[in-house]
């Protein structure tokens, strides 16, 4: 005699099948979404790599690179970029530092058409409220920033003159930076910056093109609360990374 199932067993089996189908549908949809966004975001990164290559090859001036880089940063779909870099995975789960920014190094997914050896370096800065990417200038590099999440009090300065112990700087930008906002730095413009997180959490996507000329690339930390000069500039003391973190981290 054929076995019979109760109404409860039938309902349980039907519900299990429905949940399985729903899960498969969700996973299939997510996979389609991932396949859809990866080529678009990879093309965006490829264009960033091209202008970085042109900058290092002197086909672009630093001013031209700054303009083109900010244009590309303003074009990117943030949702797609966050999905591409697995923001909800390792990025958001990496712990904060006690003071100063947490610099998170990561690799982009391998996508057809995207070079495996990019000309530019990349990282994400993670900060909690009150923490800073502390005030510093940049030697021999061009770099750009895109706020992924949160808000920041961002300040930029032109770097006018250097001595062994001090830097003469002039304020250029003093503004609130929110999700999707962009800034960039070259030797000629806005070379010094300082970003302080004003939201509970903040994330900044950063790219940097190093060794534009002979010599080393790197940060030069300063104390921007220095001597105010008559022409509106500031004579800022050069300090160590440790002192910078202690003062402003």
C-alpha positions in Angstrom: 0.0 0.0 0.0 1.5 3.4 -1.0 2.7 5.4 2.0 0.7 8.4 2.9 1.9 11.7 4.3 0.1 13.9 6.8 -0.9 17.5 6.0 1.8 18.7 8.4 4.5 16.7 6.6 3.3 18.0 3.3 3.4 21.6 4.5 6.9 21.1 5.9 8.2 19.6 2.7 6.6 22.4 0.7 8.0 25.1 2.9 11.5 23.5 2.7 11.3 23.4 -1.1 10.1 27.0 -1.2 13.0 28.2 1.1 15.5 26.2 -1.0 14.2 27.8 -4.2 14.2 31.2 -2.6 17.8 30.8 -1.5 18.9 29.6 -4.9 17.1 32.5 -6.5 18.9 34.9 -4.1 22.3 33.4 -4.8 21.7 33.3 -8.5 20.6 36.9 -8.5 23.7 37.9 -6.4 25.9 36.0 -8.9 24.3 37.8 -11.8 24.8 41.1 -10.0 28.5 40.3 -9.3 29.0 39.3 -13.0 27.3 42.5 -14.1 29.2 45.0 -12.0 32.7 43.5 -12.2 33.4 44.4 -15.8 32.1 48.0 -15.2 34.2 48.5 -12.1 37.2 46.8 -13.7 37.0 49.2 -16.6 36.9 52.1 -14.2 40.1 50.8 -12.5 41.7 50.2 -15.9 41.1 53.9 -16.7 42.6 54.9 -13.4 45.6 52.7 -14.3 46.0 54.3 -17.7 46.2 57.8 -16.4 48.6 56.7 -13.7 50.8 55.2 -16.4 50.5 58.4 -18.4 51.5 60.4 -15.4 54.6 58.3 -14.7 55.4 58.4 -18.4 55.0 62.2 -18.4 52.2 62.1 -21.0 50.1 63.9 -18.4 51.1 66.7 -16.1 50.2 66.4 -12.4 47.5 69.0 -12.9 46.0 67.1 -15.8 46.1 63.8 -13.8 44.4 65.6 -10.9 41.6 66.7 -13.1 41.1 63.3 -14.8 41.4 61.4 -11.6 38.8 63.5 -9.8 36.5 63.1 -12.8 36.8 59.3 -12.7 36.3 59.2 -8.9 33.1 61.3 -9.4 31.8 58.8 -12.0 32.2 55.6 -10.1 29.1 53.8 -8.7 29.8 53.5 -5.0 27.5 50.6 -4.5 29.3 48.7 -7.3 32.8 49.6 -5.9 31.8 48.4 -2.4 30.6 45.1 -3.8 33.7 44.8 -5.9 36.1 45.1 -3.0 33.9 43.0 -0.6 33.4 45.9 1.7 31.0 44.0 4.0 33.5 41.3 4.4 37.1 41.9 5.4 37.1 45.7 5.1 34.3 46.4 7.5 35.4 43.6 9.9 39.0 44.9 10.3 39.4 46.4 13.7 40.0 50.1 14.3 43.3 51.3 15.7 43.4 52.9 19.1 44.7 56.2 17.6 45.0 57.3 13.9 43.8 55.6 10.8 43.8 51.9 10.1 45.3 51.4 6.6 43.8 48.3 5.1 45.7 46.7 2.2 43.7 44.5 -0.2 43.7 42.9 -3.6 41.1 43.6 -6.3 39.3 40.5 -7.7 40.9 39.1 -10.9 38.7 40.2 -13.8 39.4 39.8 -17.5 40.9 43.0 -18.9 42.1 44.4 -15.6 45.9 44.4 -15.3 47.3 42.3 -12.5 50.1 44.7 -11.8 48.6 48.1 -11.4 50.7 51.2 -11.7 49.0 52.8 -8.7 48.9 51.5 -5.1 45.6 51.4 -3.2 44.3 51.1 0.3 41.3 51.9 2.5 41.6 54.1 5.6 39.3 53.1 8.4 38.6 55.5 11.3 36.2 56.0 14.1 34.8 59.3 15.3 37.5 61.7 16.4 40.3 59.8 14.7 42.4 61.4 11.9 44.4 60.8 8.9 46.9 63.1 10.6 48.3 66.3 8.9 51.0 65.5 6.4 52.5 66.5 3.1 53.6 64.2 0.3 57.0 63.8 -1.4 57.2 62.7 -5.0 53.7 61.3 -5.4 50.2 62.0 -6.6 47.3 60.6 -4.6 43.5 60.8 -4.4 40.8 60.0 -2.0 37.1 59.0 -2.2 34.9 58.9 0.9 33.1 55.5 0.9 31.2 55.9 4.2 30.9 58.4 7.0 31.8 62.1 7.1 35.1 64.0 7.7 36.3 67.5 8.4 38.8 67.8 5.6 41.6 70.4 5.3 44.1 70.9 2.5 47.1 73.2 2.2 49.4 74.2 -0.5 53.0 73.5 0.3 55.0 76.6 -0.6 58.4 76.2 1.0 60.5 73.7 3.0 63.4 74.1 5.4 65.0 71.3 7.3 62.7 71.8 10.3 59.6 73.6 9.0 57.2 73.9 6.1 55.4 77.0 4.9 51.8 76.1 4.0 48.7 78.0 2.9 45.2 76.8 3.6 43.2 75.9 0.4 40.3 73.7 1.5 38.4 73.6 4.8 35.2 71.6 4.3 33.0 68.7 5.2 33.5 65.6 3.1 30.7 63.1 2.9 30.0 59.8 1.1 31.1 60.2 -2.5 33.2 63.3 -2.0 36.6 63.4 -3.6 40.0 65.1 -3.1 43.4 64.8 -4.7 47.0 65.8 -4.1 50.0 66.7 -6.2 53.3 68.4 -5.7 51.8 71.7 -7.0 48.3 71.7 -5.5 46.8 70.8 -2.1 50.0 68.8 -1.1 49.2 68.8 2.6 46.0 67.3 4.0 44.3 66.4 7.3 41.0 64.4 7.6 39.2 64.0 10.9 36.3 61.6 11.2 33.1 63.2 12.3 30.7 60.2 12.0 30.7 57.1 14.1 32.7 55.3 11.4 34.5 56.5 8.3 36.1 54.8 5.3 38.3 56.5 2.6 39.4 54.8 -0.6 42.9 55.9 -1.5 45.1 55.5 -4.6 48.7 56.7 -4.9 51.2 57.0 -7.8 54.7 56.9 -6.4 58.2 57.8 -7.6 57.1 60.4 -10.2 60.7 61.6 -10.3 64.1 60.3 -9.0 64.1 59.9 -5.3 61.9 58.4 -2.6 58.2 59.0 -2.1 56.7 59.4 1.3 54.8 61.4 3.9 56.1 64.5 5.7 54.2 65.0 9.0 53.7 68.6 10.2 51.9 70.5 13.0 49.6 72.9 11.1 48.9 74.8 14.3 52.1 76.7 13.9 53.1 80.4 13.5 50.6 82.4 11.5 52.4 84.7 9.1 51.2 88.1 7.8 50.4 86.8 4.3 48.0 84.2 5.5 50.5 81.4 5.4 51.6 79.2 8.3 55.0 78.2 9.4 54.4 74.6 10.4 56.9 72.5 12.4 57.9 69.1 10.8 57.3 66.3 13.3 57.6 62.5 13.5 54.8 60.1 12.7 54.7 59.1 16.4 54.2 62.8 17.5 51.7 63.4 14.8 49.6 60.4 16.0 49.9 61.6 19.6 48.8 65.1 18.7 46.1 64.5 16.1 45.5 60.7 15.8 
